Amino acid sequence: MTVVSQVKQTLASLKGVQGTLRLYSTQTRDKETESVFLEALETTEAIIQDLEKRIQVLEFQEPQYKGN
């Protein structure tokens, strides 16, 4: 497995986690817990953006992996 495919797999997993966090944040009634979930969502969003940028760099450096 190439580095690009590993990073893309990690990105997909993180997007799944983000969806779960979003669901949990809407289902909880406790404001403190909701706040924790929302903070985790912000953190995962920042990581997702960083990974997407990293994938662009990797695909630029190794064009044969673009779109895989």
PDB file of N, CA, C, O and CB in Angstrom:
ATOM      1  N   MET A   1       0.849  -1.176   0.000  1.00  0.00           N
ATOM      2  CA  MET A   1       0.000   0.000   0.000  1.00  0.00           C
ATOM      3  C   MET A   1       0.895   1.240   0.000  1.00  0.00           C
ATOM      4  O   MET A   1       1.836   1.350   0.786  1.00  0.00           O
ATOM      5  CB  MET A   1      -0.966  -0.002   1.227  1.00  0.00           C
ATOM      6  N   THR A   2       0.576   2.162  -0.897  1.00  0.00           N
ATOM      7  CA  THR A   2       1.385   3.370  -1.016  1.00  0.00           C
ATOM      8  C   THR A   2       1.033   4.370   0.088  1.00  0.00           C
ATOM      9  O   THR A   2      -0.001   4.263   0.747  1.00  0.00           O
ATOM     10  CB  THR A   2       1.190   4.011  -2.400  1.00  0.00           C
ATOM     11  N   VAL A   3       1.908   5.324   0.260  1.00  0.00           N
ATOM     12  CA  VAL A   3       1.683   6.368   1.257  1.00  0.00           C
ATOM     13  C   VAL A   3       0.409   7.146   0.914  1.00  0.00           C
ATOM     14  O   VAL A   3      -0.387   7.467   1.796  1.00  0.00           O
ATOM     15  CB  VAL A   3       2.904   7.325   1.336  1.00  0.00           C
ATOM     16  N   VAL A   4       0.224   7.445  -0.379  1.00  0.00           N
ATOM     17  CA  VAL A   4      -0.962   8.194  -0.794  1.00  0.00           C
ATOM     18  C   VAL A   4      -2.230   7.428  -0.434  1.00  0.00           C
ATOM     19  O   VAL A   4      -3.183   8.006   0.088  1.00  0.00           O
ATOM     20  CB  VAL A   4      -0.923   8.479  -2.308  1.00  0.00           C
ATOM     21  N   SER A   5      -2.240   6.139  -0.709  1.00  0.00           N
ATOM     22  CA  SER A   5      -3.439   5.357  -0.402  1.00  0.00           C
ATOM     23  C   SER A   5      -3.661   5.244   1.103  1.00  0.00           C
ATOM     24  O   SER A   5      -4.806   5.206   1.553  1.00  0.00           O
ATOM     25  CB  SER A   5      -3.336   3.962  -1.020  1.00  0.00           C
ATOM     26  N   GLN A   6      -2.598   5.191   1.878  1.00  0.00           N
ATOM     27  CA  GLN A   6      -2.744   5.147   3.334  1.00  0.00           C
ATOM     28  C   GLN A   6      -3.318   6.460   3.862  1.00  0.00           C
ATOM     29  O   GLN A   6      -4.176   6.460   4.745  1.00  0.00           O
ATOM     30  CB  GLN A   6      -1.390   4.854   4.002  1.00  0.00           C
ATOM     31  N   VAL A   7      -2.842   7.571   3.321  1.00  0.00           N
ATOM     32  CA  VAL A   7      -3.338   8.874   3.758  1.00  0.00           C
ATOM     33  C   VAL A   7      -4.810   9.021   3.352  1.00  0.00           C
ATOM     34  O   VAL A   7      -5.616   9.543   4.122  1.00  0.00           O
ATOM     35  CB  VAL A   7      -2.479  10.027   3.152  1.00  0.00           C
ATOM     36  N   LYS A   8      -5.158   8.564   2.148  1.00  0.00           N
ATOM     37  CA  LYS A   8      -6.553   8.637   1.698  1.00  0.00           C
ATOM     38  C   LYS A   8      -7.453   7.745   2.558  1.00  0.00           C
ATOM     39  O   LYS A   8      -8.587   8.113   2.864  1.00  0.00           O
ATOM     40  CB  LYS A   8      -6.662   8.225   0.215  1.00  0.00           C
ATOM     41  N   GLN A   9      -6.950   6.586   2.941  1.00  0.00           N
ATOM     42  CA  GLN A   9      -7.718   5.698   3.810  1.00  0.00           C
ATOM     43  C   GLN A   9      -7.929   6.350   5.179  1.00  0.00           C
ATOM     44  O   GLN A   9      -9.018   6.276   5.747  1.00  0.00           O
ATOM     45  CB  GLN A   9      -7.002   4.334   3.964  1.00  0.00           C
ATOM     46  N   THR A  10      -6.894   6.979   5.694  1.00  0.00           N
ATOM     47  CA  THR A  10      -6.998   7.691   6.966  1.00  0.00           C
ATOM     48  C   THR A  10      -8.005   8.826   6.864  1.00  0.00           C
ATOM     49  O   THR A  10      -8.800   9.044   7.779  1.00  0.00           O
ATOM     50  CB  THR A  10      -5.630   8.234   7.395  1.00  0.00           C
ATOM     51  N   LEU A  11      -7.970   9.547   5.753  1.00  0.00           N
ATOM     52  CA  LEU A  11      -8.907  10.644   5.528  1.00  0.00           C
ATOM     53  C   LEU A  11     -10.349  10.138   5.514  1.00  0.00           C
ATOM     54  O   LEU A  11     -11.229  10.743   6.125  1.00  0.00           O
ATOM     55  CB  LEU A  11      -8.584  11.360   4.211  1.00  0.00           C
ATOM     56  N   ALA A  12     -10.585   9.042   4.823  1.00  0.00           N
ATOM     57  CA  ALA A  12     -11.940   8.466   4.768  1.00  0.00           C
ATOM     58  C   ALA A  12     -12.407   8.044   6.156  1.00  0.00           C
ATOM     59  O   ALA A  12     -13.556   8.283   6.527  1.00  0.00           O
ATOM     60  CB  ALA A  12     -11.977   7.255   3.809  1.00  0.00           C
ATOM     61  N   SER A  13     -11.526   7.424   6.914  1.00  0.00           N
ATOM     62  CA  SER A  13     -11.876   7.009   8.274  1.00  0.00           C
ATOM     63  C   SER A  13     -12.198   8.214   9.143  1.00  0.00           C
ATOM     64  O   SER A  13     -13.155   8.192   9.918  1.00  0.00           O
ATOM     65  CB  SER A  13     -10.735   6.200   8.899  1.00  0.00           C
ATOM     66  N   LEU A  14     -11.406   9.253   9.014  1.00  0.00           N
ATOM     67  CA  LEU A  14     -11.616  10.458   9.810  1.00  0.00           C
ATOM     68  C   LEU A  14     -12.937  11.140   9.453  1.00  0.00           C
ATOM     69  O   LEU A  14     -13.611  11.682  10.328  1.00  0.00           O
ATOM     70  CB  LEU A  14     -10.454  11.430   9.611  1.00  0.00           C
ATOM     71  N   LYS A  15     -13.303  11.114   8.186  1.00  0.00           N
ATOM     72  CA  LYS A  15     -14.590  11.679   7.786  1.00  0.00           C
ATOM     73  C   LYS A  15     -15.741  10.877   8.389  1.00  0.00           C
ATOM     74  O   LYS A  15     -16.780  11.439   8.736  1.00  0.00           O
ATOM     75  CB  LYS A  15     -14.710  11.713   6.252  1.00  0.00           C
ATOM     76  N   GLY A  16     -15.554   9.568   8.513  1.00  0.00           N
ATOM     77  CA  GLY A  16     -16.555   8.742   9.175  1.00  0.00           C
ATOM     78  C   GLY A  16     -16.676   9.088  10.651  1.00  0.00           C
ATOM     79  O   GLY A  16     -17.780   9.175  11.187  1.00  0.00           O
ATOM     80  N   VAL A  17     -15.550   9.280  11.295  1.00  0.00           N
ATOM     81  CA  VAL A  17     -15.537   9.685  12.704  1.00  0.00           C
ATOM     82  C   VAL A  17     -16.223  11.032  12.860  1.00  0.00           C
ATOM     83  O   VAL A  17     -16.976  11.244  13.811  1.00  0.00           O
ATOM     84  CB  VAL A  17     -14.089   9.753  13.248  1.00  0.00           C
ATOM     85  N   GLN A  18     -15.967  11.934  11.934  1.00  0.00           N
ATOM     86  CA  GLN A  18     -16.583  13.252  11.986  1.00  0.00           C
ATOM     87  C   GLN A  18     -18.107  13.145  11.903  1.00  0.00           C
ATOM     88  O   GLN A  18     -18.822  13.849  12.616  1.00  0.00           O
ATOM     89  CB  GLN A  18     -16.048  14.135  10.850  1.00  0.00           C
ATOM     90  N   GLY A  19     -18.592  12.279  11.047  1.00  0.00           N
ATOM     91  CA  GLY A  19     -20.033  12.065  10.945  1.00  0.00           C
ATOM     92  C   GLY A  19     -20.621  11.533  12.235  1.00  0.00           C
ATOM     93  O   GLY A  19     -21.701  11.949  12.654  1.00  0.00           O
ATOM     94  N   THR A  20     -19.909  10.615  12.862  1.00  0.00           N
ATOM     95  CA  THR A  20     -20.359  10.057  14.134  1.00  0.00           C
ATOM     96  C   THR A  20     -20.381  11.126  15.221  1.00  0.00           C
ATOM     97  O   THR A  20     -21.330  11.201  16.000  1.00  0.00           O
ATOM     98  CB  THR A  20     -19.458   8.892  14.557  1.00  0.00           C
ATOM     99  N   LEU A  21     -19.343  11.949  15.275  1.00  0.00           N
ATOM    100  CA  LEU A  21     -19.298  13.034  16.258  1.00  0.00           C
ATOM    101  C   LEU A  21     -20.451  14.013  16.045  1.00  0.00           C
ATOM    102  O   LEU A  21     -21.070  14.483  17.000  1.00  0.00           O
ATOM    103  CB  LEU A  21     -17.954  13.775  16.176  1.00  0.00           C
ATOM    104  N   ARG A  22     -20.725  14.309  14.781  1.00  0.00           N
ATOM    105  CA  ARG A  22     -21.824  15.227  14.471  1.00  0.00           C
ATOM    106  C   ARG A  22     -23.155  14.642  14.955  1.00  0.00           C
ATOM    107  O   ARG A  22     -23.978  15.354  15.530  1.00  0.00           O
ATOM    108  CB  ARG A  22     -21.882  15.515  12.948  1.00  0.00           C
ATOM    109  N   LEU A  23     -23.357  13.354  14.720  1.00  0.00           N
ATOM    110  CA  LEU A  23     -24.572  12.677  15.165  1.00  0.00           C
ATOM    111  C   LEU A  23     -24.690  12.714  16.689  1.00  0.00           C
ATOM    112  O   LEU A  23     -25.748  13.037  17.229  1.00  0.00           O
ATOM    113  CB  LEU A  23     -24.588  11.225  14.666  1.00  0.00           C
ATOM    114  N   TYR A  24     -23.602  12.382  17.371  1.00  0.00           N
ATOM    115  CA  TYR A  24     -23.618  12.389  18.832  1.00  0.00           C
ATOM    116  C   TYR A  24     -23.892  13.783  19.385  1.00  0.00           C
ATOM    117  O   TYR A  24     -24.602  13.934  20.380  1.00  0.00           O
ATOM    118  CB  TYR A  24     -22.296  11.868  19.376  1.00  0.00           C
ATOM    119  N   SER A  25     -23.333  14.792  18.744  1.00  0.00           N
ATOM    120  CA  SER A  25     -23.527  16.157  19.246  1.00  0.00           C
ATOM    121  C   SER A  25     -24.981  16.592  19.133  1.00  0.00           C
ATOM    122  O   SER A  25     -25.456  17.390  19.941  1.00  0.00           O
ATOM    123  CB  SER A  25     -22.634  17.134  18.484  1.00  0.00           C
ATOM    124  N   THR A  26     -25.688  16.074  18.137  1.00  0.00           N
ATOM    125  CA  THR A  26     -27.099  16.449  17.993  1.00  0.00           C
ATOM    126  C   THR A  26     -28.012  15.619  18.890  1.00  0.00           C
ATOM    127  O   THR A  26     -29.135  16.028  19.184  1.00  0.00           O
ATOM    128  CB  THR A  26     -27.533  16.297  16.544  1.00  0.00           C
ATOM    129  N   GLN A  27     -27.533  14.463  19.322  1.00  0.00           N
ATOM    130  CA  GLN A  27     -28.370  13.583  20.128  1.00  0.00           C
ATOM    131  C   GLN A  27     -28.268  13.822  21.625  1.00  0.00           C
ATOM    132  O   GLN A  27     -29.164  13.444  22.380  1.00  0.00           O
ATOM    133  CB  GLN A  27     -28.021  12.176  19.841  1.00  0.00           C
ATOM    134  N   THR A  28     -27.188  14.443  22.053  1.00  0.00           N
ATOM    135  CA  THR A  28     -27.006  14.627  23.492  1.00  0.00           C
ATOM    136  C   THR A  28     -27.847  15.803  23.998  1.00  0.00           C
ATOM    137  O   THR A  28     -28.116  16.762  23.275  1.00  0.00           O
ATOM    138  CB  THR A  28     -25.516  14.856  23.821  1.00  0.00           C
ATOM    139  N   ARG A  29     -28.239  15.694  25.226  1.00  0.00           N
ATOM    140  CA  ARG A  29     -29.008  16.781  25.861  1.00  0.00           C
ATOM    141  C   ARG A  29     -28.140  17.602  26.811  1.00  0.00           C
ATOM    142  O   ARG A  29     -28.509  18.704  27.216  1.00  0.00           O
ATOM    143  CB  ARG A  29     -30.212  16.208  26.626  1.00  0.00           C
ATOM    144  N   ASP A  30     -26.995  17.052  27.153  1.00  0.00           N
ATOM    145  CA  ASP A  30     -26.085  17.714  28.078  1.00  0.00           C
ATOM    146  C   ASP A  30     -25.236  18.728  27.306  1.00  0.00           C
ATOM    147  O   ASP A  30     -24.530  18.359  26.368  1.00  0.00           O
ATOM    148  CB  ASP A  30     -25.182  16.673  28.811  1.00  0.00           C
ATOM    149  N   LYS A  31     -25.302  19.980  27.691  1.00  0.00           N
ATOM    150  CA  LYS A  31     -24.601  21.052  26.974  1.00  0.00           C
ATOM    151  C   LYS A  31     -23.085  20.894  27.038  1.00  0.00           C
ATOM    152  O   LYS A  31     -22.391  21.193  26.067  1.00  0.00           O
ATOM    153  CB  LYS A  31     -24.997  22.406  27.543  1.00  0.00           C
ATOM    154  N   GLU A  32     -22.573  20.434  28.158  1.00  0.00           N
ATOM    155  CA  GLU A  32     -21.127  20.246  28.278  1.00  0.00           C
ATOM    156  C   GLU A  32     -20.653  19.140  27.335  1.00  0.00           C
ATOM    157  O   GLU A  32     -19.619  19.276  26.680  1.00  0.00           O
ATOM    158  CB  GLU A  32     -20.742  19.909  29.735  1.00  0.00           C
ATOM    159  N   THR A  33     -21.401  18.066  27.271  1.00  0.00           N
ATOM    160  CA  THR A  33     -21.060  16.967  26.367  1.00  0.00           C
ATOM    161  C   THR A  33     -21.154  17.420  24.913  1.00  0.00           C
ATOM    162  O   THR A  33     -20.304  17.081  24.090  1.00  0.00           O
ATOM    163  CB  THR A  33     -21.985  15.759  26.611  1.00  0.00           C
ATOM    164  N   GLU A  34     -22.183  18.177  24.612  1.00  0.00           N
ATOM    165  CA  GLU A  34     -22.332  18.704  23.252  1.00  0.00           C
ATOM    166  C   GLU A  34     -21.135  19.576  22.888  1.00  0.00           C
ATOM    167  O   GLU A  34     -20.624  19.515  21.769  1.00  0.00           O
ATOM    168  CB  GLU A  34     -23.642  19.512  23.119  1.00  0.00           C
ATOM    169  N   SER A  35     -20.700  20.379  23.839  1.00  0.00           N
ATOM    170  CA  SER A  35     -19.546  21.237  23.621  1.00  0.00           C
ATOM    171  C   SER A  35     -18.287  20.426  23.323  1.00  0.00           C
ATOM    172  O   SER A  35     -17.490  20.797  22.461  1.00  0.00           O
ATOM    173  CB  SER A  35     -19.319  22.123  24.834  1.00  0.00           C
ATOM    174  N   VAL A  36     -18.115  19.328  24.034  1.00  0.00           N
ATOM    175  CA  VAL A  36     -16.955  18.460  23.808  1.00  0.00           C
ATOM    176  C   VAL A  36     -17.010  17.870  22.389  1.00  0.00           C
ATOM    177  O   VAL A  36     -16.003  17.838  21.681  1.00  0.00           O
ATOM    178  CB  VAL A  36     -16.906  17.318  24.873  1.00  0.00           C
ATOM    179  N   PHE A  37     -18.193  17.407  21.989  1.00  0.00           N
ATOM    180  CA  PHE A  37     -18.344  16.850  20.646  1.00  0.00           C
ATOM    181  C   PHE A  37     -18.080  17.911  19.574  1.00  0.00           C
ATOM    182  O   PHE A  37     -17.434  17.623  18.566  1.00  0.00           O
ATOM    183  CB  PHE A  37     -19.752  16.262  20.470  1.00  0.00           C
ATOM    184  N   LEU A  38     -18.566  19.112  19.780  1.00  0.00           N
ATOM    185  CA  LEU A  38     -18.359  20.183  18.811  1.00  0.00           C
ATOM    186  C   LEU A  38     -16.882  20.581  18.722  1.00  0.00           C
ATOM    187  O   LEU A  38     -16.376  20.891  17.643  1.00  0.00           O
ATOM    188  CB  LEU A  38     -19.208  21.399  19.184  1.00  0.00           C
ATOM    189  N   GLU A  39     -16.211  20.568  19.855  1.00  0.00           N
ATOM    190  CA  GLU A  39     -14.774  20.860  19.855  1.00  0.00           C
ATOM    191  C   GLU A  39     -14.022  19.767  19.100  1.00  0.00           C
ATOM    192  O   GLU A  39     -13.102  20.057  18.335  1.00  0.00           O
ATOM    193  CB  GLU A  39     -14.235  20.984  21.306  1.00  0.00           C
ATOM    194  N   ALA A  40     -14.409  18.529  19.311  1.00  0.00           N
ATOM    195  CA  ALA A  40     -13.786  17.416  18.585  1.00  0.00           C
ATOM    196  C   ALA A  40     -14.057  17.538  17.087  1.00  0.00           C
ATOM    197  O   ALA A  40     -13.192  17.217  16.272  1.00  0.00           O
ATOM    198  CB  ALA A  40     -14.310  16.060  19.114  1.00  0.00           C
ATOM    199  N   LEU A  41     -15.246  17.997  16.726  1.00  0.00           N
ATOM    200  CA  LEU A  41     -15.575  18.224  15.310  1.00  0.00           C
ATOM    201  C   LEU A  41     -14.654  19.271  14.696  1.00  0.00           C
ATOM    202  O   LEU A  41     -14.172  19.095  13.577  1.00  0.00           O
ATOM    203  CB  LEU A  41     -17.043  18.665  15.160  1.00  0.00           C
ATOM    204  N   GLU A  42     -14.410  20.344  15.413  1.00  0.00           N
ATOM    205  CA  GLU A  42     -13.510  21.389  14.923  1.00  0.00           C
ATOM    206  C   GLU A  42     -12.096  20.841  14.733  1.00  0.00           C
ATOM    207  O   GLU A  42     -11.430  21.138  13.742  1.00  0.00           O
ATOM    208  CB  GLU A  42     -13.490  22.583  15.895  1.00  0.00           C
ATOM    209  N   THR A  43     -11.661  20.053  15.681  1.00  0.00           N
ATOM    210  CA  THR A  43     -10.328  19.465  15.595  1.00  0.00           C
ATOM    211  C   THR A  43     -10.225  18.522  14.400  1.00  0.00           C
ATOM    212  O   THR A  43      -9.253  18.573  13.646  1.00  0.00           O
ATOM    213  CB  THR A  43      -9.989  18.718  16.891  1.00  0.00           C
ATOM    214  N   THR A  44     -11.222  17.666  14.229  1.00  0.00           N
ATOM    215  CA  THR A  44     -11.185  16.727  13.094  1.00  0.00           C
ATOM    216  C   THR A  44     -11.264  17.483  11.774  1.00  0.00           C
ATOM    217  O   THR A  44     -10.639  17.078  10.794  1.00  0.00           O
ATOM    218  CB  THR A  44     -12.343  15.705  13.189  1.00  0.00           C
ATOM    219  N   GLU A  45     -12.021  18.574  11.735  1.00  0.00           N
ATOM    220  CA  GLU A  45     -12.105  19.363  10.500  1.00  0.00           C
ATOM    221  C   GLU A  45     -10.738  19.929  10.133  1.00  0.00           C
ATOM    222  O   GLU A  45     -10.354  19.916   8.964  1.00  0.00           O
ATOM    223  CB  GLU A  45     -13.132  20.507  10.652  1.00  0.00           C
ATOM    224  N   ALA A  46     -10.010  20.419  11.112  1.00  0.00           N
ATOM    225  CA  ALA A  46      -8.664  20.958  10.860  1.00  0.00           C
ATOM    226  C   ALA A  46      -7.735  19.853  10.351  1.00  0.00           C
ATOM    227  O   ALA A  46      -6.953  20.074   9.426  1.00  0.00           O
ATOM    228  CB  ALA A  46      -8.079  21.599  12.150  1.00  0.00           C
ATOM    229  N   ILE A  47      -7.819  18.690  10.942  1.00  0.00           N
ATOM    230  CA  ILE A  47      -6.978  17.570  10.512  1.00  0.00           C
ATOM    231  C   ILE A  47      -7.356  17.137   9.101  1.00  0.00           C
ATOM    232  O   ILE A  47      -6.481  16.855   8.281  1.00  0.00           O
ATOM    233  CB  ILE A  47      -7.108  16.382  11.489  1.00  0.00           C
ATOM    234  N   ILE A  48      -8.656  17.082   8.814  1.00  0.00           N
ATOM    235  CA  ILE A  48      -9.113  16.709   7.475  1.00  0.00           C
ATOM    236  C   ILE A  48      -8.568  17.684   6.439  1.00  0.00           C
ATOM    237  O   ILE A  48      -8.090  17.270   5.382  1.00  0.00           O
ATOM    238  CB  ILE A  48     -10.653  16.671   7.417  1.00  0.00           C
ATOM    239  N   GLN A  49      -8.638  18.957   6.735  1.00  0.00           N
ATOM    240  CA  GLN A  49      -8.109  19.960   5.798  1.00  0.00           C
ATOM    241  C   GLN A  49      -6.611  19.778   5.578  1.00  0.00           C
ATOM    242  O   GLN A  49      -6.127  19.890   4.452  1.00  0.00           O
ATOM    243  CB  GLN A  49      -8.391  21.377   6.316  1.00  0.00           C
ATOM    244  N   ASP A  50      -5.883  19.499   6.648  1.00  0.00           N
ATOM    245  CA  ASP A  50      -4.439  19.261   6.529  1.00  0.00           C
ATOM    246  C   ASP A  50      -4.154  18.023   5.680  1.00  0.00           C
ATOM    247  O   ASP A  50      -3.261  18.041   4.833  1.00  0.00           O
ATOM    248  CB  ASP A  50      -3.804  19.101   7.924  1.00  0.00           C
ATOM    249  N   LEU A  51      -4.911  16.953   5.906  1.00  0.00           N
ATOM    250  CA  LEU A  51      -4.711  15.729   5.130  1.00  0.00           C
ATOM    251  C   LEU A  51      -5.048  15.939   3.654  1.00  0.00           C
ATOM    252  O   LEU A  51      -4.362  15.410   2.780  1.00  0.00           O
ATOM    253  CB  LEU A  51      -5.563  14.596   5.703  1.00  0.00           C
ATOM    254  N   GLU A  52      -6.097  16.706   3.376  1.00  0.00           N
ATOM    255  CA  GLU A  52      -6.454  16.982   1.985  1.00  0.00           C
ATOM    256  C   GLU A  52      -5.341  17.764   1.283  1.00  0.00           C
ATOM    257  O   GLU A  52      -5.040  17.507   0.118  1.00  0.00           O
ATOM    258  CB  GLU A  52      -7.780  17.763   1.915  1.00  0.00           C
ATOM    259  N   LYS A  53      -4.736  18.713   1.988  1.00  0.00           N
ATOM    260  CA  LYS A  53      -3.604  19.451   1.427  1.00  0.00           C
ATOM    261  C   LYS A  53      -2.416  18.530   1.202  1.00  0.00           C
ATOM    262  O   LYS A  53      -1.718  18.628   0.193  1.00  0.00           O
ATOM    263  CB  LYS A  53      -3.206  20.609   2.349  1.00  0.00           C
ATOM    264  N   ARG A  54      -2.197  17.634   2.157  1.00  0.00           N
ATOM    265  CA  ARG A  54      -1.075  16.691   2.043  1.00  0.00           C
ATOM    266  C   ARG A  54      -1.270  15.763   0.850  1.00  0.00           C
ATOM    267  O   ARG A  54      -0.314  15.448   0.141  1.00  0.00           O
ATOM    268  CB  ARG A  54      -0.924  15.865   3.338  1.00  0.00           C
ATOM    269  N   ILE A  55      -2.494  15.329   0.631  1.00  0.00           N
ATOM    270  CA  ILE A  55      -2.780  14.463  -0.514  1.00  0.00           C
ATOM    271  C   ILE A  55      -2.480  15.206  -1.814  1.00  0.00           C
ATOM    272  O   ILE A  55      -1.922  14.623  -2.744  1.00  0.00           O
ATOM    273  CB  ILE A  55      -4.259  13.986  -0.490  1.00  0.00           C
ATOM    274  N   GLN A  56      -2.841  16.479  -1.888  1.00  0.00           N
ATOM    275  CA  GLN A  56      -2.546  17.265  -3.087  1.00  0.00           C
ATOM    276  C   GLN A  56      -1.046  17.321  -3.350  1.00  0.00           C
ATOM    277  O   GLN A  56      -0.600  17.176  -4.488  1.00  0.00           O
ATOM    278  CB  GLN A  56      -3.109  18.685  -2.948  1.00  0.00           C
ATOM    279  N   VAL A  57      -0.269  17.533  -2.284  1.00  0.00           N
ATOM    280  CA  VAL A  57       1.189  17.585  -2.420  1.00  0.00           C
ATOM    281  C   VAL A  57       1.720  16.225  -2.881  1.00  0.00           C
ATOM    282  O   VAL A  57       2.547  16.151  -3.790  1.00  0.00           O
ATOM    283  CB  VAL A  57       1.852  18.001  -1.078  1.00  0.00           C
ATOM    284  N   LEU A  58       1.242  15.157  -2.251  1.00  0.00           N
ATOM    285  CA  LEU A  58       1.704  13.822  -2.616  1.00  0.00           C
ATOM    286  C   LEU A  58       1.357  13.487  -4.063  1.00  0.00           C
ATOM    287  O   LEU A  58       2.178  12.919  -4.783  1.00  0.00           O
ATOM    288  CB  LEU A  58       1.099  12.782  -1.681  1.00  0.00           C
ATOM    289  N   GLU A  59       0.148  13.836  -4.492  1.00  0.00           N
ATOM    290  CA  GLU A  59      -0.255  13.559  -5.868  1.00  0.00           C
ATOM    291  C   GLU A  59       0.534  14.410  -6.860  1.00  0.00           C
ATOM    292  O   GLU A  59       0.804  13.969  -7.978  1.00  0.00           O
ATOM    293  CB  GLU A  59      -1.753  13.808  -6.041  1.00  0.00           C
ATOM    294  N   PHE A  60       0.904  15.623  -6.460  1.00  0.00           N
ATOM    295  CA  PHE A  60       1.740  16.456  -7.322  1.00  0.00           C
ATOM    296  C   PHE A  60       3.130  15.846  -7.459  1.00  0.00           C
ATOM    297  O   PHE A  60       3.707  15.828  -8.547  1.00  0.00           O
ATOM    298  CB  PHE A  60       1.835  17.890  -6.766  1.00  0.00           C
ATOM    299  N   GLN A  61       3.661  15.348  -6.345  1.00  0.00           N
ATOM    300  CA  GLN A  61       4.999  14.756  -6.356  1.00  0.00           C
ATOM    301  C   GLN A  61       5.011  13.406  -7.064  1.00  0.00           C
ATOM    302  O   GLN A  61       6.009  13.038  -7.684  1.00  0.00           O
ATOM    303  CB  GLN A  61       5.517  14.599  -4.932  1.00  0.00           C
ATOM    304  N   GLU A  62       3.923  12.677  -6.976  1.00  0.00           N
ATOM    305  CA  GLU A  62       3.816  11.345  -7.577  1.00  0.00           C
ATOM    306  C   GLU A  62       2.539  11.291  -8.418  1.00  0.00           C
ATOM    307  O   GLU A  62       1.543  10.718  -7.975  1.00  0.00           O
ATOM    308  CB  GLU A  62       3.812  10.222  -6.476  1.00  0.00           C
ATOM    309  N   PRO A  63       2.546  11.870  -9.612  1.00  0.00           N
ATOM    310  CA  PRO A  63       1.321  11.976 -10.420  1.00  0.00           C
ATOM    311  C   PRO A  63       0.658  10.627 -10.752  1.00  0.00           C
ATOM    312  O   PRO A  63      -0.538  10.582 -11.043  1.00  0.00           O
ATOM    313  CB  PRO A  63       1.640  12.690 -11.702  1.00  0.00           C
ATOM    314  N   GLN A  64       1.412   9.558 -10.711  1.00  0.00           N
ATOM    315  CA  GLN A  64       0.830   8.255 -11.028  1.00  0.00           C
ATOM    316  C   GLN A  64      -0.205   7.824  -9.998  1.00  0.00           C
ATOM    317  O   GLN A  64      -1.003   6.928 -10.271  1.00  0.00           O
ATOM    318  CB  GLN A  64       1.921   7.208 -11.124  1.00  0.00           C
ATOM    319  N   TYR A  65      -0.208   8.447  -8.811  1.00  0.00           N
ATOM    320  CA  TYR A  65      -1.169   8.081  -7.774  1.00  0.00           C
ATOM    321  C   TYR A  65      -2.400   8.991  -7.749  1.00  0.00           C
ATOM    322  O   TYR A  65      -3.301   8.796  -6.934  1.00  0.00           O
ATOM    323  CB  TYR A  65      -0.494   8.110  -6.428  1.00  0.00           C
ATOM    324  N   LYS A  66      -2.434   9.978  -8.635  1.00  0.00           N
ATOM    325  CA  LYS A  66      -3.543  10.917  -8.652  1.00  0.00           C
ATOM    326  C   LYS A  66      -4.849  10.191  -8.971  1.00  0.00           C
ATOM    327  O   LYS A  66      -4.947   9.429  -9.932  1.00  0.00           O
ATOM    328  CB  LYS A  66      -3.285  12.036  -9.673  1.00  0.00           C
ATOM    329  N   GLY A  67      -5.849  10.458  -8.127  1.00  0.00           N
ATOM    330  CA  GLY A  67      -7.164   9.862  -8.354  1.00  0.00           C
ATOM    331  C   GLY A  67      -7.325   8.460  -7.826  1.00  0.00           C
ATOM    332  O   GLY A  67      -8.420   7.903  -7.908  1.00  0.00           O
ATOM    333  N   ASN A  68      -6.288   7.870  -7.291  1.00  0.00           N
ATOM    334  CA  ASN A  68      -6.382   6.514  -6.726  1.00  0.00           C
ATOM    335  C   ASN A  68      -6.778   6.553  -5.285  1.00  0.00           C
ATOM    336  O   ASN A  68      -6.904   5.506  -4.650  1.00  0.00           O
ATOM    337  CB  ASN A  68      -5.069   5.774  -6.869  1.00  0.00           C
TER     338      ASN A  68
END
